[in-house]
Amino acid sequence: MRTSRPFLAVALTVLTAAPALAQDASNGLTVNAIAGTIIYGAIGILITLAGYFIFDKVAGLNLRHELVEDQNTAMGIMLAGLFIGCSIVVAAVMMS
């Protein structure tokens, strides 16, 4: 006979509902919130691109040539790590 696990079901329900319960539903979605999200998103993208160009100059490589013409997969993976790292830093600064 299979035993039921009500504690596990309740715990999963509470954990999945916790983010929804933590939000303040009284404010709703405002124009200021949407505008702030768009502005901060654009600033974050610009700062991430600035990080790419700075890395390009500091590394002394022609990253575009390495990626497009030479099809260097290792360089693509390294740049993906660069973009992820820059994005994490930018997101942390924007949230503080």
C-alpha positions, 0 to 999 in steps of 0.5 A: 500500500502506498502511503501519502505524504501530505507534509511534502504536498503542503511544503511544495504548495507553500514554496511555490506560492511564497513569491506570489504572497510576498508581492504587494498586490495593492500597488499594481502595475504603474507607468512609473514601474514600466518606465523605470524597468525600460530605462534601467534595462537600457542602461544595463545593456549599455553598460554590458556593451561598454564592458565588452568594448573595454575588454576588447581594448584591454585584451588586445584581440580583434574579437569580431575577427575571431568570432566571425571569420575564424569561427573560434568557439573558445572565444565565443564561450569566453565572451558568453562568460564575459557577458554573463559576468558583466550582467550579474555585476550590473544587475547587482548594482541596479538592485542596490 
